[in-house]
Amino acid sequence: MSHTLAPQPLSASPGAPLRGRLRPPGDKSISHRAMILGLLSQGRTRVEGLLEGDDVLRTAAAAKALGATVERIGEGRWVVDGVGIGGLTDPAEVLDFGNAGTGSRLMMGVVGGQPVTATFDGDASLRSRPMRRILDPLTLMGTQVVAEAEGGRVPLTLRGPREAIPITYETPAASAQIKSAVLLAALNAPGVTTVIESAATRDHTERMLRLFGAQVSVEPHGPEGHGRRIALTGQPTLRGADVVVPADPSSAAFPLVAALITPGSDLVIEGVMMNPLRTGLITTLLEMGAQIERLAEREEGGETVADLRVRASRLTGVDVPAERAPAMIDEYPVLAVAASFAEGTTRMNGLHELRVKESDRLAAVAAGLAANGVAYRIEGDDLIVEGGGAAPKGGGTVATHLDHRIAMSFLVMGLATQHPVTVDDGAMIATSFPSFLPTMSALGGRIGA
């Protein structure tokens, strides 16, 4: 997807119940990491179920530019022949990550720990996003920031050292991207690098590093054990692996919430990852009274997955604790939509991280709620939504700010509001859920230009 595409407004209208079965796209976090660790491994990595959205395709292109052989052999099926740690080559062109915040930040960790020089860039949204908190630990490890846009933003150029310096680093925010960038840089550091988190974030990097042959230890940290202390032994020999990508819980969130708020709906969502550091939304919705059943639990790609049966439900407002934020950071926009249909007050605490996503998601969600007649307020980093226990008025147009999750969240809202909801641009939905529109249409949803 080019970031020069003209906006593509979309509208969602209330209509029939949502019925049927679907499997959401492959998990974006796993897909990015499969490409990256395939690049850094010796031998062949085989990936099935890869999310073929624009974000992941940008990461695949970057892996190829850095020396890997990357080939698509079928729908969602890819092979990567890696170059191993220390074997990367300088890319001939700028690494253009489009809208991919995760892909760009993780690949900065890779380049920052290797003896290569690369320039990173992206679309208008990515150019507005802060990278300094990724660059700060990397410079401690020997990375040189050769050039950067104002405020440590892209476009920027990094030059990695011959060997990275092992460090102990306490992350300033609960961010899996910061942690992962440090761990990926540490692969080329002699000795042990330690990352300390005050709150546990999604652990896909740690799990996948072990799958590819790295030595990683994880221990609880902090007075109540909410944090983690992750130690990686540098300069392992990573070996190519077979990766089956489970369905993305962040993508599953959209049809899931749509079914809960649309009267008469009954869906089965197949193969959804149930990693406890990714299921904060499901935990919260169950507290709100959602009818969600976990069926056929099993293992795929080193992760527990399950089929979810979801039926339309009467929801009640709840208080969402701040410590749950890392387990559902991408799902707050669609949770705010669910809260607008609930009876009573839903308070979402500690949402600072939403301010540094593809957009200032906290401000974007608030504006979208206001445009559709939903009462809310923001207190510090907390979002409070006042639900009336019935369908909101709707009828508004929502500014997406090039943010795919804002677009999909408010299209979901429009499936059950009194009047249709319009988003100013749906083009960027392709970054994470390319089949969103046909999938929702097949279930009975009314979304179109």
N, C-alpha and C positions, 0 to 999 in steps of 0.2 A: 504494500500500500504506500503510495507516495503521499508525503505530507503536503503536497500542492493540490490535492484533489479538491474540487468544489464541494461545499457542504451538501449533505444529503438529509434533509429533514424527514422525520418519520412520525407517524401518529399511531397511537394504540386506542382502540375503542372497546367499551364494555360489550359483552356478547354472551356466547354459550359457555357452559362449564368446560374445563380442560380435562380431557380424558386420554388415556393411552399409556404407552411406555416409551422411554427414551434413554439413550446413553449420552451423557454430556461429553464434550471434547476431553482429550487427555489433559492431565494436570499440567499447567504451565510451569510451575516450579520444578517438577520432575523433568519436564521436557528440556528446559534450559540447561539443567545440570547434566543431563545425559549427553548433550552435545559438548559441553565444556569438559567433562571428565573423559569423554571419548577422545577429544583433542589431546589431553594430557597423558593418555595411556599409551602403552605399547600394544600393538595388535589391534584386532577388530572389535568394535562395539556394535551390537545389533539392538535396534530400538523398535518396539512395536507400540502402536497407539499414540505416537507422537502428536502433540497438538500442532497442526499445520496452520496456525495463525501467524500474522505478520511478525509479532514480537519474536517468536521462536525461530522463524525463518531468518530473521536478522542475526540471531545468535549462531545459527548454522552457517550463514555466509561468513561471519567473523571467524568461526573455527576454520573454515576453508581458507580464508585469507591469511591465517596464521600458520598454515602448513598442512592441516589435516586433509585427507581425502574424504569428502562427504557426498553420499549418493542416496537419492530416494529410489527405492526399489518397489514401492507399492503404496497404497493408501495408508498413511500413518506408519509405514515401514521404512526405516533408514539404516544405513550402515556408515560407520565412521572409522577410518583407519587413522589412528593417532600418531603423533610424533614423539610422545613421551615428555617428561619433565626436562626442561633445558633444551628441547629440540625445536622450539618455535622459531619461525622466521619473520622478519619485518614485513608487514603487509604492504603491498604496492599502492593501495588506495586507502582513503579514509574509511574507518569502520563506522558506517551509518546505521545506527540502531533504531531509527524511526521513532516510535513511541515507547520503546522497550526500556523501562527503568531498571527492571531486574537484570535483563541481559547485559545492559551496559555496565551496571555497577559490579556485577560478578566478573565480567570480563576485564574490568579495570584491575580487580584483584589478581587475575591470571597474568596480565601484562605487567603489572606492578612488581611481580615476583620473579619475572623471567628476563633474560638479557636481550630484550627486544624493545623497539620504539614503535608506538602506534598512536594515531590520532583518532579520537572519538567524536562523533557528532550525532545529531538526531533532528527530530521535527521541532516545531515551535514549542510544543508542550515539554519535550525533553530538555530543550535549551533553557527553559525557565526553572528547571528543578535543581535543587542544591546537591552538589557532589562533594563539598568540602568534608563532610563527615566520613566519606569513603577515603578521600585523599589524605586526611590527617594520619590515620594509622599506617597507611602505605608509605608515607614519607619517613615514618619512624623505622620502616623495614628496608629503607634504602632506595625507594622509588623517587625519581626526579620528575617534577611537574615542569616540563619544558615550556609549555604555553597553556593558557587557560583564558576563558571568557571571564568577565567580571563576576566576582563572588564564587569562583571555583566551579563555574558551570561549563558545559560543552558549548562550542568545540574546545577540546583540550587535548594535549599531547603528553603521553607518559613514556618515560624511559626506565626500564627495569634494571636492577643490578645483576652482576654475574651470579651472585647468590644473595638471597634475601636474608635479612637479619631477624633471628627469632626474637619475639617480644612477648610480654604479658600485657594484655590490653583489656581494659574495662570499657565496654561500650557506653557511650553517653545517652543512648536511647535504646529501647527494646526493638531492635531491628535485625531481622534475619539477613538483610542485605549487607549490613556492616560486618556482622559476624562471618558471613560466607566469604566476603572479599578478603578478609584477613586470613582465613583458613586456606583459601586458594593460593594466596601469595606465599603462605607458609610452606606450601608443598616444596618450594625450592630453597628452604632455609635449613641449614644444618642445626640439629638440636630440636628442642620442643618449643612450640608457640602455644600460648594459652590465651583464650578469650573468656572474659567473665561477663555474664549477663545478670542484671538485677531481676529480670523477669524472663522466663523461658520463651524463646521464639521458635517458629517452625524449624524442625530439625532435619529437613531433607538433605542438606549438605553433609551433615555428619553421617547419616545412614548411607548415603550413596558413596561417600569416600571409603567407608568400610567395604561396601560391595566391590569397589574397584581395587581394594588391597591396601588402603592406608590404615595406619594405627591411630585411632581416635578414642579418647576416653572422655566420659561425661559424668560429672558428679553434681549433686544438688549444691546450691550456694545460697548464702544469706540466712538470716535468723529463722525464717519460716520455710526455707527450702524452695521458694518460688523461682529463684534464679538458677543459673547453670554455670559450671566451670568446665570448659571444653579444652582439652589438650591434644595437640596434633604433633606427632613425630615427623619431622621434615625429611625430604628427599627419599621417599619410598619409591619402589618400582610399581607403578600402577599398571594393571593388566585390563585389556578390553573386557567388557562384560555384556551379558544379555539383560536388557531392561524392558520390562512390560510396564507401560505408563498407565496408572489407574485414572479413572474419571476425576475431573477437577471439582472439588467441593465448592470452590468459588464460582464456577460456572453453573454448577447444579443449584446454587442458591436462587437463581432467577426463576426457573420453572417451579422450584419448590415453594417460594413465597407466592408466586402467581397462583398456584393451586390452593394455598391456604386462604387467600383473600377472595378468590372467585367462587361464588356459591355453586355447590353441586360438583365441584371438581374432585377427581380421583386419579392420581398419577402413580406410576412406578418409575423411579429414576434408578438406572442400573449402574452397578460397579463403582459407587462413589467412595473415594478415599475416606477412611475413618480414623486417620491419625489424630490422637487426642489434642495435638497442637494445631489442628485445623478445623475442629468441630465446635468452636465456640458459638457459631450461629445456631446450630441444631440444639445445643444445650439451652440457649436463650429462648428459642421458639418453643421448646418443650415446656419451659417454665411459664411461658405465656399461654399455654393450653393447646398447642398445636398437636394435631393427630399425625404423628410421624412414626412409622414402624420400621425397624431395621430387620431386613430379611437376608437369608443366605450369606452370612458373614464368611469371608474367605481371605486368602492371601494372594496378592498380585504385586509383582515388582518390589517385594520387600515391605509392602504396606498392607494393612488390613483394609479390606473394602467390603461394602454391603450394598444390597439393593434397598432403596427407601420407598415405602408406600406412603403417599402424602394425600390427605383428604382435607377439603375445605373445613375450616375451624373457626370457632369464636375465640378471639384472642383477648388477653387482658394485659394491661401495661405492667412492666416490671422495672426493677432497678438493676442495671447491668454493671457489675463491678469492673473497675479499671484494670485489674490484673487479668481479666479475660481478653483484653484488647489484642494481645499478640496472636491469639488463636482465632481471631475473626476480623482482622484489621481491614481486609478487602470487602467484608460483607456489611459494614455499617450502613452504606447507602441504602441497600435493599432492606436491611432491618428497619431503618427509619420509615420506609414505605410500609412495611408490615405494622409498625407502631401507629401509623396514621389511621389504620383500620381497627386498631385494638380499643378496648374499653378502658379509659383512664390514662394515667401518665406513664410513659416509658422514659427513663433517664439513662443515657449512655455516658458513662464516666470515663475521663482520661483519654480523649481522642486527639491529642496533640499530633500523632503521626499522620492523621488524615490531612493535615495542613501541608504536607510535603509529598503527596502522591502525585498522580498525573495532573491533577489540579489541586487547589485548596478544596479538598472534598467536603470539609465541614461547611465552608461558605457555600459551595455549590449545592449541597443537599438542602441547606437552609433556604436558599433562594428557590429551589424546586418545590419544596413544601409550601412556601408562601404563595407561589404562583398558582397552586392548586387548592388553596383554601384550608390548609392545615395549620393549626396553631402550634407554635414552637417557641423556644427561646434558647439562647446560648449563654452559658455561665462559665467563663473561663474556657476550659477545654471540654466542657460537658455539653451534650445536646439533649434537650428535653422536648419530647413530642407529646402533645395532648391529643389523644385519640378520642373520638366520639362514639366508638362502638358501631359505626356504620360507615358506608362508603363515603369518602370525601367528595367534595364537589368536582374537582378536576377542572378541565377546560383551559388549563394554562399551557404556556410554552416554556420549556426548560432550556437554559443555556448549559451545554455539556462541557465546554472548555476543553474539547478534544479528549474527553475522558470516557472510555468505553463503559465503565461501571456506572457512571452517572446516567449515560444514555440508556442502558438496559434496565436499570432500577426504575426509572420513571416511565419507561414503556410498560414494564410490569404493572406499575400503579394504574396506568390508563386502561388496563384490561378489566378493572373492577370499579373505577370511579363513576360518578354520575354522568360525567361528560368526558369526551376523549382528551388525552394528554399528548402533547406534541413535544418532541425534542428537536433542537435546531440542527443537529447533525448526528447521523448514525454511522457514518463511514468508518469510524475507528473501531466499531464493534468487531471488525475482522481481526483485530490484534489478538483477541483472546477467545472468541466464540464465533467463528466464521459462519456456522450453520444456524445461528440464533433465529433469524427470521423464518426460514423454512421449518425449523424444529417447532417453534411456537405456533406457526400456522397449522402444522400437521396435528397438533394437540387441540386445535380449536380456537387459538388466539387470533385476534383481528389486529394485525400490525401491518402498516403499509405506508407508502409515500403519499 
